[in-house]
């Protein structure tokens, strides 16, 4: 069992049971006490659980992944404004990589203004929406469909991405914390997102304000891997200072522009 798989299994076990002892986890994972204690420290550092004397207790659900429709219903107005702000960063003739996500999906409405674009995406829904827009050369990453997110991911997707370069990538996330980094609940999607960012000249994160400061399970990058973050103006003053401190360009989307 790989380390990340072991960590995920451990986090899920503590979540389901609310608490677990070191001995329980040794039996569950068939590893030594020293390995369990080291893993618990790592999970605590990720803010996924709280270590106690002899074990750990559940802190919050980091592996929880809502369905696409559940996420789509949240913060519609903010996501639309984020997409409008993202479109301001696009130039005529650009090659774009657009990640699967409810926020990035709103970009489809903003691309009708362009006469010529190349768009690569792993989103089934984006492929459908963009297929009817004239002037867009559309490419799918291929890969295995994850029904919960309507995203194509995995080795086949990453192999196709290895063959191309794009001007700009617009990436979705479940969480962005300056200490932990960019995170998502699923290891396979995390790997594909990491590959997406590696093939772009510029990388922009699209995330509603609730994702800032949140931590999910699988890390796919850090602040140094993105050129900017497009989010809503409901983020706190402290969070805005964190962006400035870490030299990450912040693009705030609001009705006043």
C-alpha positions in Angstrom: 0.0 0.0 0.0 1.4 3.4 -1.0 1.8 6.1 1.7 -1.0 8.4 0.4 -3.4 5.4 0.1 -2.5 4.4 3.7 -3.1 8.0 4.9 -6.4 8.2 3.2 -7.6 4.9 4.7 -6.5 6.0 8.1 -8.3 9.4 7.8 -11.5 7.7 6.6 -11.3 5.1 9.5 -11.0 7.9 12.1 -13.8 9.8 10.4 -16.1 6.9 10.4 -15.4 5.8 14.0 -15.0 9.4 15.4 -11.8 8.1 17.2 -9.2 5.4 16.9 -6.3 4.0 18.9 -2.8 3.4 17.6 -3.3 -0.3 18.2 -6.5 -0.3 16.1 -4.8 1.4 13.2 -1.8 -1.0 13.4 -4.2 -4.0 12.9 -6.2 -2.2 10.2 -3.1 -1.2 8.2 -0.7 -4.0 9.1 2.1 -1.5 10.0 4.2 -0.8 13.1 3.2 1.6 15.8 6.0 4.0 14.8 4.6 4.2 11.3 1.1 4.8 12.6 2.3 7.6 14.9 4.2 9.2 12.1 1.2 9.0 9.8 -1.0 10.5 12.5 1.4 13.4 12.9 1.2 14.0 9.1 -2.6 13.9 9.1 -2.7 16.3 12.0 -0.3 18.7 10.2 -2.9 18.6 7.3 -5.6 19.5 9.7 -7.4 16.3 9.0 -7.6 14.9 12.6 -6.5 15.7 16.2 -3.9 13.5 17.9 -4.7 12.3 21.4 -2.8 10.2 23.9 -2.7 6.8 22.4 -4.6 7.6 19.2 -6.6 10.3 17.3 -10.1 11.8 17.1 -12.1 13.0 14.1 -11.7 16.7 13.3 -13.6 17.1 10.1 -14.5 15.3 6.9 -11.6 15.8 4.5 -12.5 13.0 2.2 -16.1 14.0 1.7 -16.9 14.7 -1.9 -20.3 16.2 -2.8 -22.0 15.3 -6.0 -21.6 17.6 -9.0 -25.3 18.7 -8.8 -24.8 19.5 -5.1 -21.8 21.7 -5.8 -23.5 23.3 -8.8 -26.3 24.6 -6.6 -23.9 26.6 -4.4 -22.8 30.2 -5.0 -24.1 30.5 -8.6 -23.8 34.3 -8.8 -20.3 34.3 -7.4 -19.1 31.6 -9.8 -20.6 33.5 -12.7 -18.6 36.6 -11.7 -15.5 34.6 -11.2 -15.9 33.3 -14.8 -16.3 36.8 -16.1 -13.1 37.9 -14.3 -11.3 34.8 -15.7 -12.3 35.7 -19.3 -10.6 39.1 -18.9 -7.3 37.1 -18.7 -7.9 35.4 -22.0 -6.5 36.7 -25.3 -7.7 36.1 -28.8 -6.0 33.0 -30.3 -5.0 31.6 -26.9 -4.8 27.8 -26.2 -6.5 27.0 -22.9 -6.8 24.1 -20.6 -10.0 24.2 -18.5 -10.4 21.8 -15.6 -13.6 20.1 -14.7 -15.5 21.9 -12.0 -18.7 23.8 -11.3 -16.9 27.2 -11.3 -14.9 26.5 -14.4 -18.0 25.4 -16.2 -19.3 29.0 -16.1 -16.4 29.9 -18.4 -18.3 28.3 -21.3 -20.7 31.3 -21.3 -17.8 33.8 -21.5 -16.0 32.3 -24.5 -18.6 33.2 -27.1 -17.0 36.6 -27.5 -13.8 35.2 -29.0 -13.3 34.4 -32.6 -10.5 31.9 -32.3 -9.5 29.7 -29.3 -8.2 26.2 -28.7 -9.7 24.6 -25.6 -8.5 21.4 -24.0 -10.7 20.0 -21.2 -11.4 17.0 -19.1 -14.9 18.0 -18.4 -17.8 16.1 -20.0 -20.1 19.0 -19.5 -17.7 21.6 -20.9 -17.2 19.5 -24.0 -21.0 19.5 -24.5 -21.4 23.3 -24.0 -18.3 24.3 -26.0 -19.1 22.0 -29.0 -21.7 24.5 -30.3 -19.5 27.6 -30.1 -18.0 28.7 -33.5 -14.3 29.4 -33.6 -13.3 27.0 -30.8 -11.0 24.1 -31.6 -12.0 21.6 -28.9 -10.0 18.7 -27.5 -10.8 16.2 -24.9 -8.1 14.8 -22.6 -9.6 11.4 -22.6 -9.3 9.2 -19.5 -11.6 7.5 -17.1 -14.8 9.2 -16.2 -15.4 10.0 -12.5 -19.2 10.3 -12.3 -19.2 12.2 -9.0 -17.3 15.1 -10.7 -18.0 14.5 -14.4 -14.3 14.6 -14.9 -12.0 12.5 -17.1 -8.9 11.6 -15.2 -6.2 9.0 -14.7 -3.2 7.7 -16.7 -4.8 8.0 -20.1 -5.7 11.6 -19.5 -2.2 12.4 -18.3 -0.6 10.6 -21.3 -2.5 12.8 -23.7 -1.6 16.0 -21.7 2.1 15.0 -22.0 2.0 15.7 -25.7 0.8 19.4 -25.6 1.5 22.8 -24.2 -1.1 25.5 -23.5 -0.9 29.3 -22.9 -3.2 29.3 -19.8 -4.8 26.7 -17.5 -7.9 27.4 -15.4 -7.9 25.0 -12.5 -10.7 24.1 -10.0 -10.0 23.0 -6.4 -11.8 21.8 -3.3 -9.4 23.7 -1.1 -6.5 26.2 -1.1 -4.6 26.7 2.1 -1.2 28.5 2.0 0.3 26.0 4.5 -1.1 22.8 2.9 -1.6 23.9 -0.7 -4.1 22.9 -3.3 -6.2 19.9 -2.4 -9.0 17.7 -3.7 -10.7 14.6 -2.2 -9.5 12.1 -4.9 -5.9 10.9 -5.5 -6.5 10.2 -9.2 -7.9 13.6 -9.9 -5.1 15.2 -7.9 -2.6 13.6 -10.1 -4.4 14.7 -13.3 -4.7 18.3 -12.0 -1.0 18.3 -11.2 -0.2 17.3 -14.8 -2.6 20.0 -16.1 -0.7 22.7 -14.3 2.7 21.4 -15.5 1.8 21.9 -19.2 0.6 25.6 -19.0 2.6 28.7 -19.3 0.3 30.4 -16.8 -2.0 28.8 -14.2 -5.0 30.4 -12.7 -7.0 29.0 -9.9 -10.8 29.5 -10.0 -12.4 29.0 -6.6 -15.3 30.5 -4.8 -14.5 32.1 -1.4 -15.5 29.0 0.7 -12.5 27.1 -0.8 -9.9 29.5 0.5 -8.5 28.2 3.8 -10.2 24.8 3.3 -8.2 21.5 3.2 -9.2 18.3 1.4 -7.3 15.0 1.3 -5.0 14.8 -1.8 -2.5 17.6 -2.5 -1.8 18.6 -6.1 0.2 21.8 -5.8 1.1 24.8 -3.8 1.0 28.6 -4.0 4.2 28.6 -6.1 2.5 26.5 -8.8 -0.1 29.1 -9.7 0.2 32.6 -11.3 -3.1 33.9 -9.8 -6.3 33.0 -8.0 -9.7 34.3 -9.1 -12.2 34.3 -6.2 -15.1 36.2 -4.7 -14.7 39.3 -2.7 -16.1 37.6 0.4 -12.7 36.4 1.5 -11.4 37.9 4.7 -8.9 40.7 5.1 -6.5 38.1 6.7 -6.8 35.9 3.6 -6.1 38.8 1.3 -2.9 39.5 3.3 -1.9 35.9 2.9 -2.1 36.2 -0.9 0.1 39.3 -0.8 2.5 37.7 1.6 2.9 34.7 -0.6 3.2 36.8 -3.8 0.1 35.2 -5.4 -1.8 37.6 -7.7 -5.4 37.9 -6.4 -8.3 38.6 -8.8 -11.4 39.5 -6.9 -14.7 39.0 -8.8 -17.6 41.3 -7.8 -20.5 43.1 -9.3 -18.6 46.4 -9.4 -15.7 44.9 -11.4 
